[in-house]
Every structure is written in structure tokens, then in C-alpha cells.
Amino acid sequence: MFDSPYILFILSMRYLGFLVSIIITASLGVILSISIKTVPPLGILLDPHHGFWQHAYSEDELAKKEINLKNLKGEVNVVYDEYLVPHIFAENDEDLYRVQGYVTAQHRLWQMEFQTMAASGRITEIVGDIALDLDRMARRKGLPYAAEAAMQYLGKNEPETMRLVEAYADGVNQYIDQLSLARLPLEYKILNYRPEPWSAYKSMLLLKYMADMLVGDRDLEFTNLRNILGMTVLGKFYPDFPRDNDPIIESTKNWDFTPVSVEKPATIKYPNETVGFQNLVQPEEGTGSNNWAVHGSKTASGAPILANDPHLSMNLPSIWYSLQLSTPTHTVKGASLPGALGIISGFNEHIAWGVTNATRDTRDWYKITFKDDNRTEYLYNDRYIQSTFRVETFKIKGKVDFIDTIVYTHHGPIVFDRSFRGDRDDMNYALRWTAHMESNEQRTFLELNKAKNHADYIAALNHYTSPAQNFVFASKSGDIAMKVQGRFPLKWKDQGKFLMDGNDPAYEWQGFIPFEHNPATLNPERGFVSSANQHPVDPSYPYYVFDATYEHYRNRRLNSRLEELENITIEDMQALQFDNFHLHAAEALPVMLNLLGFDESLNSDSIEAKYFTQLADWNYFTHPNQSEPTLFQVWWDKLYELIWDKWKMEGKPILLPNKYQTTLLLAEEPESEFFDKTETSQKEQARDLVKESFEALVAFMKTWEEENADYTWATYKNTTVQHLVPNFKSFSRANVYTGGGAGILNATGSRHGASWRMVVEMGDQIKAFGIYPGGQSGNPGSRFYDHFLKTWANGEYVNFDLRSRDQQSGVLFTTKFKN
Amino acid sequence: MIRFATQLIVVFLIVYFLGGLFSFWISMLFVGFTALLILENNVAAFFATGLGFGIAWLSKALVITVSTASQLPQQMADLMGISNENLLFVGTFLVGFLLGGFSGLTGTSLKGVFQYKKEGYYRV
């Protein structure tokens, strides 16, 4: 029967049917398991057991009472409060940081890894060649090289730090090893990749990532400006010290040390270069911070109060992760950076501390002359010396690898050359940066976490080099202090402001300012210490201090308020962190209105009269429901463009004068030649530009009002807390209803602002409050993803008091870790 | 009809309660195996296993969404350029239906191949 043609046909059809069916089924399974271009693997993503649906659960719904963790020496208890803030109680440091690593990874694994992937120039592995330029930049400026140097230093000189950093890494890795597909963070599923093992090296990378975020330099822009304007105009608009200098360290400070001498070359000759490409990405305007401490003599309770609010890019998952760390010998609480050990800004049972960015030019550029195209030798002190090559391989998702060879000199890596942004074969710019040097910033924070007094605080800071920070301090024993800490190059006046000759040893850094000569103060007479990214000192400080981006407004507002206030309470300090007074507007607007010379009685019903009256009656506060800040901001921006845009040249980056110098020019030299528009035959003055910009304001507002419901400050400013992948818009939070802005104590702009607010009173019973714009969880589906955001936007706080081991109240859940 | 209902319920129970223990690939193998044991008609197997799988996924997604009250489905819909989050439930059902349906179809197709060989053996 088998050889019957009919049966053979039937049989072959059944085989064929099965074959077709299994091919379709297998193909379907494969197609739904892989990402096609930007479409994620839909089978995995939509599978309710393993895909995105699983991320609808919040952490308390997934809580485990007990977790086995290898290598623990004792039992560790983690108590989560109602805000999902973990309080880790361990018997020793190694267990403490092992569990910190595990717990942080539980809530922030994707963020930790993504940030270190960015620092190491590896985003192309996740998103493809769209990130190649970004990745090349990260490697060319030497972030992985710097992290490797830090690792070598730790390996050779810091075994105790290394031991703890490795314990943290072990905690992270044990979490990764236990991770199920269901619990794999959502971003991995959407972008279709998996976490790598964590390592001590990645913790170092994270600290370099922070250095990169906070450090800028404008040497190449100043090089172009010098060529265009000359040194005299440069000195006028970019002075080393502003007229209203209100520095971090009080001006009355007596510098009781003998400074190290600095030799300035007899003749200065800079390379005759015009820079025709964009410099490194600079810290965004608004990146900065406030911190201060008031002495007990100025507070209602008699105890010092410390406040800190670092202004960073506002991201989700939040840059900060709050927790308490306890062993039998110390208890510390505050904000940590996921990926780094300990608390970065916080307090313990004895002291409180906080950080702001100590802006200073610690990055310099050298023009290098190579012997030939091979670039194996370069000129130094008129002799050729060897360069070294570092071959960087970029793995690109869906494409072949990209190789970039980076030449290293003794100054540092050649960032810009013929293969990267350079427009000439002989263009080779080397970067010298303190972040490339050996250091152990991690130790500073480990020691601060345990510090008991001012001496411990100073000892801890002696390990800190980059990014330079202003460390504020207050202790239960009544001291307040401030120290500007970092590794600052010894420079002669103007050294490092422009591109320098890499051949001439006279342009080398002369060494470093000794740490004990860094600006510092303890219990100053005025009863407070403060910093807001302004100039660290007044001109009496015996070393050259320069940066292009010092703050001119927040510092003056802060110091004037701290001078005025007496019997200060915690609530006063919270209100000061949320202070919306716009000092720049208060100084600039009367000048602008006066120059406008508008007579509102001529046509009191006109839209011009309406805006003029609003602005004239403004109280200079920037609350979210006010519309005057919008009018001022638009008008100022239009005026600023009219004054300075004429200096801009295609492809030649420059730095425009800041708003403080611009306001001075408007107020004191309204007939200055700098207001003249070169393209017209008429000779314009400030009043002409003020009038033209007011007309532009009216035109802009007409369009705005047609397209938007209102022009309140919150609507115009559109404060957005953005997911680390900007395309994931629904994981971001836009239109956050809050006031403030750049240059205002509440420095909440569109994308930058107070990333963490903390106020601590160091009395017999320590009282602490904290908040940040986001949440403890990194999972967009969790109720803890953005649970702090509304409280933060309203200027409110949550209780951050230290928690004891036996405290029973306010517990969300507890987890016991044991070997 | 009873076999159809039995097939559907068995697939639902497997996928809903055991689906969390292994990847959807393994679920597909189980579903194909049950189809091989229960049903003979290809069309019936396709729809019974497809519906069982799809309803299990849809039910699980609904239970999670209702029990957590999370905003995540809406956020995911926005991320995927879908205006209505309910389409995500439809999508979850459809993907489950196709995975289950083709797995079941493959199971019964395999059974068909072996069944014919058996008939031939007795006739010789």
C-alpha cells in the first residue's frame, strides 16, 4: 500500500504540513525573541511572566524576608522605611558595603551600569553607531585611562579601600547572579542587552563620570576670543574677579601660610591658532550647588544647622539614592551615588557635611608638534621624545568594530587631531587634567562617613583631588567649617587660560597648591559659612585662581540672607533652599525699563503697556504661578542676543560675556561702542537694543499666547526630570510645577536644579530632612520611581532622622541577609 | 467540543500558572506536546491552544495591572507610539494566541505524521 501514489501524496502532504508548521512556529519564536532595528523583542517584552508587565510591581510587593548572600561574616538586617529608604545594620564594614552593593543594585542596577558604560565610551554597544561620537569623546578625554590610573593607585597604595570596593562589587555581582528575567530592569529588555559583572574598576569609572560632569574649561574659546578681541577687551569682560566679589571664604580671612613661589616666564608666546571646532561638552548652565552652615550663635536652638543642595542634571532614575549605613561603630545617613560606596552628602552621629562644585580651571590644552605623520615622537624642550599609543576598539551594535588610535603625551591624551574634529594634519591638542592623576576620592567619603570632629573631616579631605568640591561642615560639638578641596595646579597669572605650547617647559604646571594652602575657614566671626560656586577667595589669596563660570548671584543672595537672619530654625533654612528671589532681574530690570523709556499712559490698553506694567510692578520672585519671570527671561534673552551675537562666527567657538558683566555694561556704559550693530550704518546704543528687544518680546509673546494656555513661569520654564535615555519620554516627568531658575537659590531651571536638598540640625538630638526630584526605585512602573517628586516641587521634605536598630515605627518591610 | 475545551483549559492552566517558571519557548513546547496528546484536528488545535495561551497571557496582564494600579501600561503604550494602552492588552493576547496556536498546530501535525504510519502498519 505504501507505494500507492495516493498514499505517498497524503504522507508527503502531512510531512509537509508538519514541516511548514514547525518552521512557522520556530520562526515566530525567534522573531519575537530578537530586536529588529529599534523594535524590542516583543515576545519577551509582552510576556506577562517575564516582560514589562512584571515591572508594574513595586518593591514592597516583591519584598523577601531573607536573602542568602555569600561571603558575609555576620547577619545583616535591612529595614526599609515608608519611602523605601534602606537602613542597613551590619556587624562590620565589609558586610556593610557588600549589602550596600546588593541593595543598590536591586533598585538601580541599570542606571549604575549605563552611567559607567557612558564613562567608558561603550554606549555604541547598546544603541549602535549613533553614539560613536559621544563614545570616542569619552575615551579621547581619557575617562577609562583615568579610572585605570585610580585602580592602579588603589592596588598599590590603598588596600583597605580596595578591599571595601571589592566587597561592594561582590554584593552587586551576587545580585546580578540571582537575577531572573522577570526582575531584569526594564531598560535592559527594551534595549535588548544584559548586565555585565560589576567591578571595582566600574566604581572608579563612576567617580570619573562625576568629574567629567562637573569640570569645564574654556581655554579654546578664550584662544579665539584673544585673537578676535585682544587682551584689553578680554580683561574688561572676563575679569579675574568681579566688582561685587562675595567669595566662599570670607574676605577678612588672614592667609597664615607662606605660599609656594611660581615662576612666570619672562615672555609669553601662545601658539598662533584659531580653533575651528567645538570644544568638549561643558557643564550645563545651572550645574552648581549651594551649601552652608550656620553657627549655634545664630540659631534658635543653639545648635549648628547645615544645608546642602547640589544642582545637577535632573534625571530619572535619580542621580541620588538615599540610605542609612550602620555598624556598631558608626551610623551615617544621606545621599549616595549608585555605584560608589558610602554616603556622599549626609550626616552621622557627630558631624554633617555637604558638597558644592568648586569650579576652577583644572583642565589645560597643549599644542603638540610631532616629528612626522607617524606621531611616534613629539617635540618637547626642542627635543623629540616618545609618545605612546592606546588603541581603542568600539564594539558597535549591528556593525563592525571601529578602531580609534589615541596618542598619549606626557601632558595627556591628544583629544583633537586629524581624525577627530581636527581640520588640519598638523593640529594635535593634548589635554592635561587633574582627573587623569592617581587619587582615591572614595577614601574621602569612607572616612567622612565615620568622622567625629573637624580634625577627622580635614584628614578625610586630604585624599580628595577631583572634581574639586567645597566641603561644608558642622559638628555636634558646635563647629562650622568650609574647605575648598581639590588638586589645584600651581599657575602663574593667566596660565592655562589659552591654548599653550606643548614644546615649551615654561608652560608646564608648576606643581600643585599644597592641600593645607587650599582656602578654608573654621568658625568665622560672621557666624556662617557658605558656598554657591562663586569665586573661592578675594584677590588677597596668594595663588592664581581662575575659572570662566563662577556664580555672581546666588552667592550674594545667600550671604545677604544669612547675614540678616537670626534665631534661625530648620524651617528658615528649608525656606532659603527654596528661595525664589531673582537677584539678576532685580539688578537688570530697572536698568532695562529705564532705557526703554516707555510711557504707558500713551496707550494704556496696548499689549506693550500691559507687559511694561507687569514688569514694573514685579516683586522679582519666580514662583511658578507668576508670569513676570517669563516676560523678563524672554526680554533678557532677546537683548543678550542683540548685544553679543555679532561676536559669534561660524565654526569658531567663543564664550560670550556673562549676564553680570552684561548688566554692568548696560547700567554704566549705555553708550558703549559694544552696543553698536555692525551691519547697520547707524551707531546704536543700549537704549536702541533695549527697545528692539522689547518689540521682539511682544512679538514672541503674541505667538506664545496663541499657542499656549498661559505664560506663567512654570509653563514657560517646563521643568523636566528626564530619563537617562531621552527617547524614553514617557519615563520622564515634564511640566513639573515649581519655581526658581538658574542664578536663583532655588536653582531649578528647565533640566537642572536641586538634585538633592538636605537640612540637618546637629543638636543633642539630630534632626534631619531630605528630598530629591525622583524616587528610590529605578523601575518606571514602581510607585517609588518618582514618589519624592511632588514633595520636592512644593519645597517640602521628608524626615531623615537616624534610625536605631530596634525602632519599630514606619517600617515598610525588612530583609535579613545571611551567609 | 469537549476535547477542544479540555485543550484550551489545559493550555491556560499551564501557561498561567507555570509560565513564570520558564521562558515562553518552553511554554510553547509544553503546549505543542499537549496538543499532540489531546486533539487530532489541526484547526481545532490551532484555535484551542491559541486561545488558551492568549487568554492566559491576557489574564495575567490584567491581574497584574489591576492588583498594582501601576501607570506602567500607559507609559509603555506611549513609548511604543500607541495612543491607547488597551491595545497593549490586545497585543499581549495576540502574541500569546499566535505562539500558542502555532505550537498546538505543530503538535497535532506531528501526531498526524505518526498516526498515518501506524495505520499503514496494520494494513500490511
Interface residues (C-beta under 8 A of the other chain):
Chain A: M1 F2 I7 I10 L11 R14 Y15 G17 F18 S21 I22 I24 T25 L28 G29 L32 S33 L42 G43 I44 L46 D47 P48 H49 H50 F52 W53 Q54 H55 A56 Y57 S58 E61 L181 A182 I190 F728 K729 S730 F731 P780 G781 S782 R783
Chain B: G19 G20 S23 F24 W25 M28 G32 N42 W57 K60 A61 I64 T65 T68 S70 Q71 L72 P73 Q74 Q75 M76 D78 L79 L88 G91 T92 V95 G96 L98 L99 F102 S103 L105 T106 S109 L110 G112 V113 Y116 G120 R123 V124
